Amino acid sequence: MAPSRVSQQPNTRLYAEKSTADDILNSPDFLKRKIDVLTSDVAAVDEKIEAANKVYEDNKAEWGPQLENLRKEVRSWINF
């Protein structure tokens, strides 16, 4: 059986083409706006995380002792 040959030519382009000076996606105004949008997105996600953590802490305070008592009870059954 002959060994398989690996193609000398890559199937994908490894390097992006150089952008031209009039490339709108690399313009300072576009990039500044993109940073603003991404910063806003990060802030929104941070707010959601804080809200979820608050719900978690509230539920933990309400149900934590009951869950721990249940765990102890189950352990006692297993070790019986």
N, C-alpha and C positions, 0 to 999 in steps of 0.2 A: 504494500500500500504506500503510495507516495504521500509525503507530508503535505498538509494544506499550506497554501501560500497566503501570506498576509498582503493585502493590497498596499502598494506604495503610495497611493493617492488617498488622502483622507476623505471621508464621506461628508464631513461637515466642515464649515468654515471656522477656523480657530480664531481668526482676528477680524474684528469689524473693519469695514472700510473707513478710511479717514473721512471725518465729516468736513463739509465745506463751510466756509465762513458764513454763508447765508442759511445754514441749517437751523431751523426754528427750534428744534428740540434741544439744541445746545446753546441757545441764546441766553444771556444773563437774566433777562426778564422772565423767560419761561422757567429757568432753573430756580429763581427766587420764588416764583409762584408755586412751583412744585414743592419746595421746602416748606412753604406756608401750609399747603394742603396736607403734607405728610405730618407736620407738627400738629395740626388740628386733628388729624386722624389718631395720632398717638394720645393726645389729650382726651379724646372721646373714649378710647379703649381704657385709659387709666381710670376715668370716671366709672366705667362699667365694672372694672376690677374692684375699685373701692366699694361700690354698691354691693357687689357679690360677696366681698369679704365681710361687709356689715351684716348682710343676711346670715352668712355662715356663723359669725360671732353671736348674733342674737339667738339663732337656733341652738348653738352649742350651749349658751347660757341656760336656755329653757330646757333642752332635752339631754344635755350632757350627763348630769347626775343620774337620770333615769337609765340612760344607756349603759353607764358604768355599772350600776346595780344589776342590770340584766346580764352584762358580761360576767360579773362575779357569780351570779346564780347559775349561768350555763357552765362555767368552769367547775362549780361545785358538783354539778350533775355528772360532768365528764370524769372528775376525779373520784366519784363515789364508788 
